[in-house]
Amino acid sequence: MPIERIAVDPSKDRATWLALRQQDITASDVPAICGEGMFGSATKVWAEKLGKVGPQEMTEAMKRGLWGEAAVFEAIGWEYPDWEIRRAKIYLRDTELRLGATPDGAAIIPGLDGVTVIQTKVIARPVFDNYWRADPDDEYSPIVAPLAYQLQTLTETMLADAARAMIVALVVDTFKWSLFTVSLERNAPAEAVIRDRVASFRKNYLETGIQPPVDPERDEQVLKLLFPQDNGIEIDLSHDNELPGLVDSLVNARTEKKMCEDDEKTAKTAIAGKMGEAAIARMADGRRISFKTQHRGSYTVGETDFRVLRILKGKG
């Protein structure tokens, strides 16, 4: 496994870092191509690597993670002063597999042999309780990092040839920040699966240009980017046995949505009739209803094109 080590600081030279990532499948892509992506899918990775869509624009969540990385290392220094910590600022790549990673940092931890890769996360308290705790309602329940983060960190650890990894989460609450660590040991079978999935994805999809199967739960936005306009052509999908069931599901969902909207409108009208001009109403069970006047300023929306999905009846 020939590993190239390239010095780069993503916070100061983001353009170079993005260019390095573009040529490889990266550790953050691995969960997506394994079907465990929290913020992406195999189709999204495919589209980005082949240049069919642009790189991910900076989101507020991404910005928080970048800004928060420094805070995590600061917190580690406070909570674990005996750890010898170093921020990585390096891009690792397997030149044969074209698999890359940018570890957040590394540590020498007393009592543990070898180097420990550090992967930092900044997590909102509700998200941490729902997705990291075995029992979201029990603050003392075991903590397990989401599989997507484990796959990402295992990939970084493998490329760094480190002894182990530590996922360090800074959990942000309104008035309190807490630090949690999840140790992740090297896992040879998992590493073999990662390498196999990366090789298969490159061979089956990137080298052929064939789009991976769509993930209906994750691919809404990337499909809008890939196919923003129709081409005016009618295609024959009569051989697709799954399609009629999907169309039935869509029709049923739209019918239920319309019924819910009608019920909502009826209930709101009945409540408005009972409240009249009142701003607040108090109910017998202690709940209160607000029906206050709000003002919205005028604004202009520019012209735009978008596709509309309709179900047509009969032949045409």
N, C-alpha and C positions, 0 to 999 in steps of 0.2 A: 504494500500500500504506500506508494510514493506520495509524501506530503510536502506541499509547498507552503512556506510561511511568508506572508507579505505584510509588512508593517503599514498600517493605515488607521487613522483615527476618524471614525464615522462622524463624530461631532464637529470636526474641523474640515474634513475633506469628504463630504458626503457624495460628491460626484464620482470620485475615484472608487469609493466603496460600492456605490450602486452599479458601476461598470463591472467591477469584479463579480458581484452577485449575479449579474445578468448572464454571465457565461456558464454558470453552474446551477444545479439544484442545490438549494441551501438547507441548513438545518431547520429553519423556520418553514420551509416548503415540505419537509418530510412528513409531518402529520397530515397535510392535505392529500398527498399522493397515497398515503396509507388509509385514507377515508376517515381520519380523525381530526381534520382541520377545524379549529375554532373560529378562524377568521378568513378562511379560504377553502378552495376545493382543487381537485386535480385539473379541472378545466381552466380554472383561473391561473394556476401555475403554468399550464401549457400555453395559454394565450399570452401571458407575460413573457415567457422565455422565447417564444417565436415572434415577439414584437407585434402581435395582433391587437394588443391593448397596451396602453402606457403603464409605467410603473405605478404602484399604489400611491395615491396622493396622501400627503400628510394629514392624518385625522387627529382629532382632539385626544383620542385614546393613545395613538402613537406618540403624540407630543408629550403627553403625561408620562408615558413610559421612558422616553428619552430624558426628560427633565428629572424624573424620579430615580433614574439609575444612580446618579450621584448621591441622592439621599439614602438609597439602600446601602451603599458602601460606607457612608458616614454612620449609619445605624449599626452596621457590622462592627465598625471600630469601637463604638460605644458598648455594644453588648458582648463582643468577643475580642477584647483588647489583646489577647495572646495569639490571635490568628495573624499570620504574616500575609497580608493581602496585596495583590497587585492587579490593577485594571489592565486588561489584555491589550487592546488597541492593535490587534493583529487579525489578519484574515487567513484561515487555514483552508487548504483545498487538496483533495485527492485528485491528482492530475489525470489518472486513468479513468476513474469513475465520474470525474467532474462533479464532485460533491464538495460543497464549501460550508464554512461556518465562521461566525464571529463571536467567540465566547466573550461574555461580559468581563470575566476576570478569572483569577486563579488564586489559590491560597495554600499555604503550608499550615496545617492544623496540628497542634501538639497531640501526640498519642495516635496519630494516623500516619501511616507510611505514604510516601509519594505526594504528588501534586493533586489537589482537588479543584476541579473546574467549578467556577461560581456562575450561576445563571440567576439574574435578578428579575423580579416581577413586582410591579406596583398594582395592588388589587384593592378595589373598593370593598368595604366590609360585607355588604349584602352578597356580592359575587363570591367572595371567599367563603362565606358560610354555606352558600348553596352548592358550590362546585368543588370545594376543597375538603369539606367536613363530611365524614361518614353519616352523621346525623346533623342536618342544618340547624336543628333546634337545641342542640346540646353543645355548649361552648367547650366542653371537655372531651368531646368525641375525637377519635383518631383523625389525623390530617393526612390526606393523600393528594398529591399534585395531580391535576388533570392529565390524562394520557397524552394529549397533544404536547404539553410541556415536557413530559417525560421523554417522548420520542425526540423532541428538539434537543434536549439536554444530553441524551444518550449519544446523539450524533456528534455533538460538540466534543464530548468526552472521548469518543472513539477517535476523532480526527486529531485531538490533542494528545492522544495516547496517555491520558491521565489515569490515575489510580481509581478515581471516583468523581462524583459531582455532588454539588449541594445547590438545590433550588432554594433561594432565599426570597421570601415574599414580604414586602412591606405592606401591611394591611392598613388602609386609610379609613378612619372613621371621622365623624364630625369633630370630636374633641380629643381623640386619642389615636395614635399610630402605634402599631404593634409589629414586631418582627418574628417571623416563623421560618424555620429551616426544615427542609426535607432532604435527607441523604439519599443518594441514588448510586448504587454500586454498579460496576461494569457488568454487562449482561451479554455474554457471547452469542446466545441464540437470538436475542433481540437485534444485536448488531448485524448478524447474518441476514435477518429478515429486512432490515433497513437497506443494506447494500443490495440485496436482491430486488427490492421494490424500486430503488433508484435506477438500477440497471434496466429493469423491465420497462419502467416509465420512459426512459430515454429511448430505448429501442422501439417500443410499440407506438409511442406518441410523438416524441420530439423529432426523431429521425424520419418518421413517415409523414408527419404533419397531420395525422389522423386525430380528430378531437376525441378526448376521453368521454366516457358516458357522463351524461349530465347528472348532477346531484340536485334534485328539485328543492332541497332544503337550503342550499347554499349558493346556487348559481343564478339567482334572479338578476343581480346587477351585472355580472360578467356577460350574460346572454344579451342584455340590452346594449352593451358596448360592442359585442361581436356582430350583432345583427340589428342595427338601428333602423334600417329601411328594408322593405320587402322588395323582391326583384320582379314582381308581376307574373311569376310562373306558378302554375298549379302542379303539385306533385301527387303521386299516388301512394297513399299509406294504407291501402286496403289490406295489405299483408301484415300490418302491425296489430297483433291481437290485444296489446295492452292499451292502445289508444282509445277504443270505445269506453272502457272503464274509466279512463282519465277524464274523458269528456263528460261522462255521467257524473263524476265527482264534482267537476266544475259547475255543471248545471245545478246540481243539488246544493252546492255551497252558495251559489248566487241566489237561489230561491230562498234558502234559509237566511242569508244576509238581508234580502229584501223584506222578509217577514220580520226580522229583528228590527230593521230600520222603521218599518211601519209601526211596530209595537212601541219603539222608542218615541216616535213622533206623537202617538196617541197618548202615551203616559205623560210626556212633557206638556202637551196641550191641556190635559186634565189638571195637572199640578199648577200650571200657569193660571188656569181658571179659578182655582181655589185660593191662590195667593194674591191675585189682583196686582195692586201697586206695591205690595210689601216687598222689602228687600230680603228679609230673613223669615223663615217659618220654623217653629219648633214643634216636633211630633211627640206623641205620647211615650214612645220608647226612648226618648232622650236625643234622638238624632235631630239635626237641623238642616234646613234646605236654604241655599243661597240663590237668589234670583235678582242679581244686581245688574245695573246698566254698565256696559263697557263701551269704550270708544276705540275705533280702529282708524288710523290715518289712511289717507289715500295712497295708492302706489301704482306703479305701471309694471306690467309683466310683458317681457319681450316675446316676439313670435318664436314658436318652437314646433318641431315635428315629433310625433310619437306614435307608436303602433298600438292599435286597439284590437283585442281578441274577442270575436263574436262567434256564436254558434249559429250556423245557417241551417234552415230546414230544406229538405228536398234536394233535388239535383240541380245543378246550375253550370 
